[in-house]
Amino acid sequence: MKGKRKSQSRKRTKHIMLGFSLAFGFLIVLGSTYAWVTLADERVNQMATGRLEIVLEGRKDMDVLAPKVSSQKDLAVRNNSTVNAVVRVSLKEVLLTFEVDTTDKSGNGALKVTNQAVGMIDVGNSSTWETGKTLERSDGTYQIGDQRATYVINSANARPALLENAVVMNFNSHLTDQTPPPAGLQQNYWLYYEGYFYYSEVLRPGETTNNLVDSINVTEKAANKMKGSFYELSGKAEGYSAAKVSISSGNGFNLGTSNPVYQMLESKVK
């Protein structure tokens, strides 16, 4: 059973390393009882024991899919706290394609347009990226949402074909799902385990992790059907005080003690 679970974990990570993002969406979440912060208003609660503030950083520029496009992302986590922290990140991607007319003789399809608005697609809000809704163009016409694909990295489910064939995420080389990690990854690496990426070190105040994601590339397979598509990679970072209770109990990662994350961090926390 243990060997089967490890094999499934490796399959998930191999699958994860195949692809990802263009538009970047962020949600910042802080754990433990010390503090919390949101991207919207940056409110911070402070207690006498210290302040815990974890920030998910990266280039959040908005792009539209086109073959051979590359975009630097530099996704990492910074500890803005006055206390040491352990951190993890989860990722989700969303893709929306638009209806395309029949291709011309050169094989280039034109986006189908209409004069009727049906619902409205907000470029900056992926929850509005839906099939049948329309996006207003600069000339007053509307292009029509065709197919939506969503993938949350938290299971063995296959990545949707639209995403698999369109974009590739370039994870940092300091990423593994193996415990112990391969030679050369003894510190400052990310460990993928059951839907989360866990940083291998205690993050001290002012410190930043290695990148989790360096950049993305759009493949040549992202041809006519992908023209003008919207893509978003969403990240959520969680930070907890650097203590054994944080890596095992419900007040933190809630993983118990019989798992590779606990084994990785146990000797590094109090």
N, C-alpha and C positions, 0 to 999 in steps of 0.2 A: 504493500500500500504506500509506504514511504517513497519507494522508488518510482511508483506510478505518479504520485503527486509532484515529485521533483521534475519528472519528465514533462508533465503538463505545465508546470511553472516555466520550464525552459522554452516550451512551445509558445507560451504567451509572450515571453520576452522577445523571442525571435520574431514573432508576429509584430510586436510593438515597434521594433527597430526598422520596420519596412517603410514607414511613411508618416507624414503629417503636414503642416500648417501655413496659412497666409495671414489672415486677420487675427489679431491677438486680443483675447478678452481676459480680464483678470478679476478674481475675487480674492480678497485677503482675509484670512481667518486666523485668529489667535486662540490657543487653548489655555488650559489651566485657569486658576482663579485670579491670576495676576492682572491680566489686561485683555482688552480686545480692541480691534481697529477695523474699520471698513474703508473701502476705497472712496465711498461717497462723501463721508464727512470727517474721516480721520479722528473720530472721538477716541480718547484713550482713558481708561480707568486705571488709577494708580493706587497701590496699597503699600503699606509700610515695609513689606517684605521685598519690594522691588517692583520693577515695571517690565513686563514682557511684551515686546512688539516685534513681530516678524513681518518682513516685507518681501513679497514676490516681485522680483525685478525682471525686466526684459524690454525689448523694443516692441512697442504696441502699435506700430504703424499698420494702417489698413491697406490691403492689397486686393487685387482682383486676379483670378487665375489666368495665366497665359503660359503656353509651353516654354520651357527652359528658363523660367523666372527663378531667381534665387533671392532669398531674403534672410538677413542676419537677425537672430532672435536673442541670443545671449541670456537665456532664461536661468536665473539663479535666485537664491534666497539670502537675504541679509538680516542679521540680528541687530535691530536698533534698540535692544533692551539694555537694562542695567544688570541683568542676570544671565547666566549661561542657559542655553536652550538646546533641545533636540527637535529636529524638524522633519517633516515629510511633505510630499507634494502629490496631488492627484491631477490627472489631465483628462480633458474631453475635447472632441473635435466635432464641428458641424460644417456641412457642405450643402450649398444650394445651387443647383444648375438651373438654367433658363431655357425655355423652349427655343428651338432652332428651326428655321425654314429648311427646305431641301437644299442640298449643296449645289453650288454651281460647278462648271466644268473643271475648275481648278481644285475642287474639293474643299472649298471654304464655305461653311454654312453661315448664314446671317441670322442674328437673333430675331425671333418673331416679335412683332410689336402689335399693340392694340391701342385704340383711342379710349377704351373704357377702363376706369380704375376699379379693381376688385380687391377690396381690402387694401392694405398698404404695407410694403416692405420697407422697414427702416434699416439702412445699411449697418448702423451701429448697434442694433439690437437683434441678435440671432434668434430670439424667440419669435420674431415676426417673419422669419425666413420659411415660408410655407408654400407648398404646391398650390397653384391656382391664384395666389396673391400676386399683386403687380408692383413693379418698381417704376417710379416716375423718372423719365429721362429728361435731358436738358431741352429737348425739342417739344416737350409737352405730351409725348406719347408714353406708352408703358410697355415694359417687357414683362414676360409672364414666368413666374416660378414654376419649374418643371419637377425636379426630383430633390428631395431632402434626404441627407444621410447623416446620422448621428452615431458616434461611437464613444462610449465611456470605457476607459481602460480599467476594468474591474472584474473581468471574467474571461473565460476561454472562448467567448463568442468570436466568430470571425469578423475581421474588419470589413465593412461594406465595400463591395467591388468598386463603387464610384471613387471612394477614398483610396483604396488600394492601388488603383491604376493612375491616380492623378498626382499625388504629392508624396514626397519623401522627407521624413524628419531626420535630421542629422543630430542624433544624440551625442553628447560628449563621450569620449572614449572611456571615461571613468564611470562606467555603468555595468552592472552585472546582476544576475539572479542566482549566482552560485555562493554557497557558504561552505568552507571559507572561500574568499574571493581568489581569483587566479593570481599567479605571480605578477607583481607589478602593480597590483591594486590592494595594497595593504592599508592605505589610509586615504582620506579625502576622496571617497568614491560614493556613488549612489547604488543602493541595493533595491531592486524591484521585488516586491512581495505582495501578492494578493491585492492588486489595484493601486498600490502606493509606491512612490519612490522615496526611500529613507536615506538620509545622509549619514555617513558612517562615523562622523565626528560630532562631539559636543561643540556647538557654535557659541563662541564667546562674544561678549558685547562688542559691536563694531565689525565683526567678522562676516565674510560672505562665502558661501559655498562655491565649489567648482560649478561651472555651468552644467545644467541638466540637458538643455537643448541648445546647440550652437546655432543652427540655421535650418532652413528648409529649401527644398528644390522642387520645382514642378517638372514632371517628366514629359517626354515627347508623346507619351500615350495620352496625355491630357489634350486631346485634339478637339474636333468640332463640337462635340456634345458638351465639352467643358468650357467652351468660350464664354467669357464674362462671368464665370461662376464665382460665388462668394464662399470664402472659407474662414473658419474661426477656430483657433486653438484656445481653450479656456483652461486656466490653471488655478488650483486652490492650494495654498500653503497653510500648514498647521504647525504651530510651535508650542512646546511645553517645557516647563522647568526641567533642568537636567537632573532627574532623580529616578531611581529604580521604579518607583510607583508610576512615573509618567510613561514608562515604556511597557508597562504590564497591565495597569488597571484601567477602569472606565473613566478615570480622571485624566487619561492621556491617550496613548495609542490603543489601549484596550485589547492587547494581544495575548495576555498571559505570559508564561515564561518558557514555554516549549515551542519556540519558533526562532528562525534565523535572525530576526531583528533584535530580539532580546539578547541572543548570543553575541551579536555584533557590538551592542552598546553597554552590556552589563558592567564590564570592567571600567567603563569610562564615565559612569554616573555614580552619584552617592547613594 
